[in-house]
Amino acid sequence: MEIQWIAHSCFLLKDSKGKKLLTDPFDETVGYNTFQGDVDIVTTSHTHFDHCYTEKIKYKHLINTVGSYNLFEINIEGIPSYHDKVQGAKRGKNIIFIIEMDRYRICHLGDIGYVLTENELKKLGNIDILLIPIGGNFTIDGREAAKLAKAINSHIVIPMHYKTSCLTFELEGLDQFLKYMKNGKRVKSNTLNIENKLSNYNVVTILNFT
């Protein structure tokens, strides 16, 4: 399968049969080039402008609610969570998506605003690839993200939702997260191809944005 980081919290996942799933597309005010193209499925974790902009996307199915779905032989589980530390009172609800594609389990945490409880972690199950926000301010910060990533214990950890030269609002950069994770491998591409069985754990992989 192929994971392409569009930017921010938006990833294009493509399976071995060519089916495409797009996560959390953003609008032009975020500072990056918006995604424009055809996909089979779009998932949105919540209704903020930097996570649910679909106007220029051609898609067959939009998933923006919790529940279990099976589309194009892709299993998708939407798990309820919160955008803040006060059960949504400040910023509302958030959906965690578990996506099973080509036998890999990908977890997109959306704009998670707190470190998950033990019971919530159990609901995630075993995760191969974790897409985790690290920028603080609106989500967990680098220290909290490292704590959560280690608790989930996926094979690959891809940071998202952090400060870059293009982003138009203030977030933390990569430094704090990498400090606590104590590793980080930068890929000189926006795309990661995964074909083999994964064996190592908590390998931080940093993609370039489109």
N, C-alpha and C positions, 0 to 999 in steps of 0.2 A: 504494500500500500504506500501511498504518497501523502505526506503532510506538507502543505505549503502555507507559510505565514504571510497573510496579506498585510497585516499590521494590527496593532492594538490587541483586541481579543478575537480577531477575525482570522480563521483558518479555513483553507479549502482542503478537505479530505477526499482522496480518490482511491477507490478500491481496484482490485486486479481486473474487474470486469468493466471498468470505466465509469462506474457510478460516482456521482459527486455530491458531497455534503458540505455546506458552508455554515460556519458558526458566527454568531454575533456581528453582522455587518454594520459598519458605522457610516455616518454621513460626512459631507465635505468639510464641516466645521472642525473636525478632529485634527486635520492637518495632513492626512495621508491621502493618496489616491483611492477613491472609493472603488469597491468591486463592481464590475459591470460584466455580466455574462450569463450563461445558462448553467443551472445546477439542477439536480434532482430534488434535493432536500435543503431547507434552511432551518436552523435552530436558533432561537433567540432566548437568552436567559432572563431578560427583563426588558421593559419598554423605555429605557433611556436612549437618547439620540445616538450615543456611541456604541449601541449594541443591537439595534433593531431597524436599521435603514434598508428597506427592500425595494424601494421605488424603481431602481435601475437594474434589478435582478430578475431574470426569468427563471421561475422555479415551478416545480410540480407540487411540492408539499411544503407547508410551513408548520413547524412544531414550536409552539410557544406556551405549552401547558405541561403540567406534570402528568405522568402516566407512562404506560409501556406501548411501544410502537414497533412494527416490523414492516419495513418498506424496502423493496429491491434487495431482499435477503440481508438487510442491515437492521440489527436490533438496536433500539434506542430506548433508554430509560430516563425519564425526567424526574428528578428527585427534589422535593421542596427544601428550600433553605432561605437565608436572609442576607440582605445587602449591608447589614450593620450588626452591631453587638447588642441591640435592644429589640430583637425579634421583629425587625422591620418597621419599628415605630419611627425611625429617622429617615430611612431611604427605601423602605419597601421590601418586597420579597425578591428572591433570586432562585433560578432553577439550575441545578447541577445536571449536566447531561452525561450519561454513560453511553458510549457509542461502540458497538461491537462490529468491527469491519475486518474482513480477512483474518479472522480468529484473534485479532488484537482487541484489547479493551482500552478505549481512550476515554479519559475523564476530563471534561471541560467544566471548570468550576465557576464560570461566569464571573460576576462581581461579588464573590463571596466576601463577607465583611467580618468574619470571625473564624476562629479555629474550631473545627468540627468536634462534637462530642464523641465519645467512644461508640455510642449507639449509632450515631450518624455515620461514622467511619465503617462500621460493619455493613451498613446498607450499600456502600460503594462496592464491596467485594474486592477481589484482586484486580489491580490496575496495571496495565503495561505502560501506557503513555499518559502522563499528567500534564494538562495545560492549566497553569496556575497564575493568577494575578499577583504582582509583587510590589506595586507602586505606592501603596498606602493612600492616605487622604480619603479616597472613596471605597477602598477595599482593604484587605489585610496588607500590612507592610512587609518589608523584606525579612525581618526577624520572624514575624508570625507565619509568613509563607514558608520559610525554611522548616519551622516546627511542624506545620501541617503536611508539607511534602514528605518529611521523614516519617510521620505517622501513617501516611498512605502507603509509602514504601513502594512506589512504582519503579519500573526499570528505567524509564526515561522521563526526565522532568524538563518541560519547555516553559520558560517564563514568558508572561504576557502582561499587557496593561501596565507599562512602566514608561518613564520619561525617555524620549529620544529627541534628536534635533528638530524633528518635524512636529511633534505633539504640541498642540496649542494651549494646553492647560497643565498645571503643575502636578507632577507625581515624583516619587523617588525613582532613581535609576536602578541599574543592576547591582551596584556595589554592595549594598547591605545584604541582599539575598545571597550573593556569592560568598560574602564573608562568613555567613552562618552555614551555608551548604558545603563550603570548603572545596568546591570543585566547579568547573565550568569549561565546556568545550564549545568554541565558536565555530559554526559551520559557515563557510564562505559562500552561502547561498540562502535563499528563502525557502528551500525545499529539502525535506528529509525523506529518503526512500528506505523503507523497512521491509525486509524479505525474510530474514532468518529468525530463529528463536532467540529471544532476549534472555540474557543471563545475569548481567550486573544489575545493581540497584542504585537508584537516586543519582543517575548520571545526568547532570545538568547540561542541556544542549541549547545553545543560543543561536537562533536563526536570524538572518537579515530580513528586513521587511521589504515588500515589493517596491 
